[in-house]
Amino acid sequence: MGKPRIFAVSGSTASRSSNAHILRYLKKETIGRATIDVFSDLRDLPHFNPDLDGEQLPSQIVGLRKKIAGSDAVLICTPEYIFSLPGSLKNMLEWLVATTLLSQKPTALIVASASGEKAMESLELIVKTLGASISGNSKLLLSGIKGKLDANGNPDLATAALLRGLMRAFLSELQEKIE
């Protein structure tokens, strides 16, 4: 069995967001144990329109769905905007409603924000509604994230340990499911 393929998305569309930094860090930390494909087209997805979810499916959505279908797992790392999820991430998830792409797919959730509790509640509810498989070991809330990353976006030692612990548990659970 090869390395697990993980589809990862940052809920922030800012190129230098804390969440993008975290995904880059995790991609580097899991080299040799997993392949993390970071989705970088979140800002280019059209607004969800159920009328287009059929024969007129936009090409960006076809590509998104293929990437998720071809992955063994999903990793979402997002900030909290106004006590909820960023609209771009919510839009992406809405394009998955009429599918079974997340059904029983191992999914890890990271909310890295000033607070983040409401975003975590919302994200967990949405992905569970979409059928994702989330264990207690595959969720991480990183409140006060701006103070936990250096000027280059590298996590401090305590945060790095939390991120490595999450990925260790997630990859272990993932290996059990795909073997």
Secondary structure, 3 states (H helix, E strand, C coil): CCCCEEEEEECCCCCCCHHHHHHHHHHHHCCCCCEEEEECCHHHCCCCCHHHCCCCCCHHHHHHHHHHHCCCEEEEEECCECCECCHHHHHHHHCCCCCCCCCCCEEEEEEEECCCHHHHHHHHHHHHHCCCECCHHHEEEEECHHHHECCCCCECHHHHHHHHHHHHHHHHHHHHHHC
